[in-house]
Amino acid sequence: MSTTTRFEIVPVAGALGAEIHGVHLSENLDDTLISDIRQALLDHLVIFFRDQELSPEQHLAFAQRFGELDDHDFVKGLPDYPHILHLVKEADETGINFGGTWHSDVTYQEAPALGSILYALDVPPVGGDTLFANQFLAYETLSDGMKELLDGLMCIHSAKGIFGLDSYADKKFKHMAVEPSEKADEEVEHPVVRTHPESGRKGLFVNRNFSTRFKGMTPEESAPLMNYLFEHSKREAFTCRFRWEKGSIAFWDNRSVMHFALNDYPGYRREMHRVTIAGDRPF
């Protein structure tokens, strides 16, 4: 547990994650407080707030204190608030949920997101937790030989497997405006080991949703090492788990964290609003 002059920080796990107490995000927060929150994010990689009440305007205003906002390429936002994604799984929906695999967001973009701020409107009485994994630890725990192999290696990312016309055509959500597109076939390359632009730490930057192969290799040639990295990056020792309550908020650093929304609440409703902050080109 630690404190600033303005709020209390309570870590939730050894690997990453902390709850922030004593801040109401609906208020007009001064620059010093925003700076302290940003530092807490850099220190803990994902930060959580409880018992918040945010209007869409307040949600957007808070997110804009950390950078420009980013629209999703394949999921439309709310009609009156296009920067807010409405993530909902109704009680009578079966099958997949949105975000139900280990991933970093939108790494198929030239400049993937800095992070996202997810706000809980309706949560099941049990289940629906979100897991987060520290990708700095994932890299730092590799052998020196593996680090030498990965440093400088590039990976191809694409949204085709998730949002492409063929692979996503049968995965519809009842009240989410998911729009598969040929745009998902586009490819971009990013380093397998990313240097964080603010902290300077190195972390793994591959994920099963969007990483398709290593540059200069076929998918078949890439698969053994890539599958190893996918499994290694989500080891329990690198993770924390967040139990949602109505009014909870999670703010994660997409540059250093993967996340996984559990799909273990059949017969119950789960509704969230997500605002994403634009990032920069990985290096």
C-alpha positions in Angstrom: 0.0 0.0 0.0 1.2 3.5 -0.8 -0.2 7.0 -0.9 0.2 10.2 -2.7 -1.0 13.5 -1.2 -4.2 13.0 -3.1 -5.1 9.3 -3.2 -4.3 5.8 -1.9 -2.8 3.0 -4.1 -3.4 -0.6 -3.0 -1.6 -3.2 -5.1 -3.8 -6.2 -6.0 -1.1 -8.7 -7.1 2.7 -9.0 -7.1 2.9 -8.9 -10.9 0.8 -5.9 -11.7 -2.4 -4.1 -10.9 -3.5 -1.6 -8.1 -6.7 -0.1 -6.9 -6.9 3.7 -6.5 -8.9 5.0 -3.6 -10.0 8.5 -2.9 -10.6 9.8 -6.5 -13.9 10.6 -8.1 -13.3 10.5 -11.9 -16.5 12.5 -12.6 -14.9 15.6 -11.1 -12.8 18.1 -13.0 -9.4 16.8 -11.9 -6.4 19.1 -11.9 -3.2 18.5 -13.9 -1.2 17.4 -10.9 -3.8 14.7 -10.0 -3.9 13.5 -13.6 -0.1 13.3 -13.6 -0.2 11.2 -10.4 -2.8 8.8 -12.0 -0.6 8.5 -15.1 2.4 7.6 -12.9 0.3 5.0 -11.1 -0.6 3.5 -14.5 3.1 3.4 -15.5 4.0 1.8 -12.1 1.3 -0.8 -11.9 0.3 -1.2 -15.7 -3.4 -1.5 -14.9 -5.2 0.6 -12.3 -8.8 0.1 -10.9 -11.3 2.4 -9.4 -14.5 1.5 -7.5 -17.8 3.1 -6.9 -17.7 5.6 -9.8 -20.6 7.2 -11.5 -19.7 8.5 -14.9 -21.9 10.0 -17.6 -20.7 9.4 -21.2 -19.4 13.0 -21.3 -17.5 12.5 -18.1 -16.0 9.2 -19.3 -14.8 10.9 -22.5 -13.5 13.9 -20.6 -11.4 11.8 -18.3 -9.9 9.7 -21.1 -9.0 12.8 -23.1 -6.7 13.9 -20.3 -4.4 11.1 -21.4 -4.4 11.7 -25.1 -6.4 11.7 -28.3 -9.2 9.1 -28.5 -9.3 6.2 -31.0 -12.2 4.7 -32.8 -12.4 1.0 -33.4 -12.1 -0.1 -37.0 -14.7 -2.9 -36.8 -17.0 -2.1 -33.9 -19.1 1.1 -34.1 -19.5 3.2 -31.0 -22.7 4.6 -29.5 -24.8 6.6 -31.9 -24.4 9.8 -29.9 -20.9 9.0 -28.6 -18.9 7.3 -31.4 -15.7 7.1 -29.2 -17.6 4.9 -26.7 -17.8 1.2 -27.4 -20.9 -0.5 -26.0 -19.7 -4.0 -24.9 -22.6 -6.1 -23.9 -23.5 -9.7 -23.7 -27.2 -10.3 -22.9 -28.4 -13.0 -20.5 -29.8 -15.1 -23.3 -26.7 -15.0 -25.5 -24.6 -18.1 -25.7 -21.3 -18.8 -27.3 -18.4 -16.3 -27.5 -17.9 -13.0 -25.7 -16.1 -9.9 -26.8 -12.5 -10.0 -25.7 -12.6 -13.6 -24.5 -9.0 -14.5 -25.5 -5.6 -13.3 -24.3 -4.7 -10.3 -26.4 -3.5 -6.7 -26.6 -6.0 -4.4 -28.3 -5.8 -3.4 -32.0 -2.2 -4.4 -32.6 -3.2 -4.7 -36.3 -3.0 -0.9 -36.4 0.1 1.1 -37.4 -0.1 2.8 -34.0 -1.9 0.5 -31.5 -3.8 2.0 -28.6 -2.0 3.5 -25.6 -4.7 2.0 -23.4 -8.4 1.7 -22.6 -10.7 2.8 -19.8 -13.5 0.3 -19.2 -16.5 1.2 -17.1 -18.9 -1.4 -15.7 -22.6 -0.6 -16.0 -24.1 -4.0 -15.4 -22.2 -7.1 -14.1 -23.2 -10.7 -13.3 -23.4 -11.7 -9.6 -20.6 -14.2 -10.3 -18.2 -14.5 -13.2 -17.2 -12.1 -15.8 -13.8 -11.2 -14.3 -11.0 -9.8 -16.4 -7.4 -11.1 -16.2 -4.3 -9.0 -17.0 -0.8 -10.1 -17.8 2.5 -8.2 -17.4 4.4 -8.3 -20.7 7.5 -6.8 -19.1 7.8 -9.8 -16.8 7.1 -12.1 -19.8 10.2 -10.7 -21.6 12.4 -10.3 -18.5 12.0 -14.0 -17.5 13.1 -15.3 -20.8 16.6 -16.8 -21.1 19.4 -14.6 -22.5 19.5 -16.8 -25.5 15.8 -16.3 -26.2 16.1 -12.6 -25.7 19.0 -12.4 -28.2 16.9 -14.4 -30.7 13.8 -12.1 -30.3 15.5 -8.7 -30.1 15.2 -7.2 -33.6 12.7 -9.8 -34.8 9.6 -8.4 -36.4 6.1 -9.8 -36.4 3.2 -9.4 -38.9 -0.1 -8.4 -37.4 -3.6 -8.6 -39.0 -7.2 -8.5 -37.9 -8.2 -11.0 -40.5 -8.6 -13.9 -38.1 -11.0 -12.0 -35.8 -12.7 -9.4 -38.0 -12.3 -10.7 -41.5 -15.3 -11.4 -43.6 -14.9 -15.2 -43.8 -13.7 -16.0 -40.2 -16.0 -13.6 -38.4 -19.2 -14.0 -40.4 -20.9 -16.4 -38.0 -19.8 -14.6 -34.8 -22.6 -12.1 -34.2 -23.4 -10.2 -31.0 -27.0 -9.4 -30.3 -26.6 -5.7 -29.3 -23.1 -4.8 -30.5 -22.4 -3.2 -33.8 -19.6 -5.5 -35.0 -18.9 -4.9 -38.7 -16.4 -7.4 -40.4 -14.6 -5.8 -43.3 -12.0 -6.5 -46.0 -9.9 -3.9 -44.2 -9.2 -6.7 -41.7 -7.0 -8.3 -44.4 -4.4 -5.5 -44.2 -1.1 -6.3 -42.5 1.4 -4.3 -40.4 4.7 -5.2 -38.8 5.7 -4.5 -35.2 8.8 -5.6 -33.2 8.3 -8.8 -31.2 10.0 -7.0 -28.3 8.7 -3.5 -27.8 10.4 -0.7 -25.8 7.8 1.2 -23.8 7.9 4.9 -24.9 7.6 6.3 -21.4 9.3 3.8 -19.0 11.9 2.5 -21.5 11.3 -1.1 -20.3 11.2 -3.9 -22.8 8.2 -6.2 -23.1 6.8 -8.9 -25.4 4.4 -7.6 -28.0 2.8 -10.6 -29.7 -0.7 -11.9 -29.1 -2.8 -14.8 -30.5 -5.6 -12.6 -31.9 -3.6 -10.5 -34.3 0.0 -11.9 -34.5 0.1 -14.1 -37.6 3.8 -14.9 -38.4 7.3 -13.5 -38.1 8.6 -11.3 -40.9 10.4 -13.3 -43.5 8.9 -16.6 -42.4 5.8 -18.6 -43.3 3.0 -19.1 -40.7 4.1 -22.8 -40.4 7.7 -21.9 -39.8 6.7 -19.2 -37.2 4.2 -21.4 -35.3 6.4 -23.3 -32.9 8.2 -20.2 -31.5 5.1 -18.1 -31.7 2.9 -20.6 -29.8 5.6 -20.8 -27.1 5.5 -17.0 -26.7 1.7 -17.0 -26.6 1.7 -19.6 -23.8 4.6 -18.0 -21.9 3.2 -14.5 -22.0 0.1 -15.5 -20.0 1.8 -17.5 -17.2 0.0 -17.2 -13.9 3.0 -15.5 -12.2 2.6 -12.6 -14.6 -1.1 -12.0 -14.0 -3.7 -10.3 -11.8 -7.5 -10.8 -11.8 -10.1 -8.1 -11.3 -13.6 -8.8 -9.9 -16.0 -6.3 -11.4 -18.7 -4.5 -9.5 -21.2 -1.9 -10.9 -19.4 1.4 -11.1 -15.9 -0.2 -11.3 -13.3 1.1 -13.8 -10.2 -0.6 -15.2 -7.6 1.5 -17.0 -4.8 -0.6 -18.6 -1.6 0.2 -20.5 -2.1 -1.6 -23.8 1.6 -1.1 -24.5 2.7 -3.5 -21.7 -0.3 -5.6 -20.8 -2.5 -8.3 -22.3 -6.0 -9.0 -21.0 -8.7 -11.6 -21.1 -12.4 -11.2 -20.4 -13.7 -14.4 -18.9 -16.9 -15.9 -20.4 -18.2 -17.8 -17.3 -21.5 -16.2 -16.6 -24.2 -18.0 -18.6 -27.7 -16.7 -18.0 -26.5 -13.3 -16.8 -26.0 -9.9 -18.4 -22.7 -8.0 -18.6 -22.5 -4.4 -19.9 -19.5 -2.1 -20.2 -18.5 1.2 -21.9 -15.0 1.4 -23.3 -13.1 4.4 -24.4 -9.7 3.9 -26.0 -6.7 6.3 -26.1 -4.7 6.5 -29.2 -1.1 5.3 -29.1 2.1 5.5 -31.2 4.1 3.3 -33.4 5.9 0.5 -31.5 9.7 0.5 -31.6 
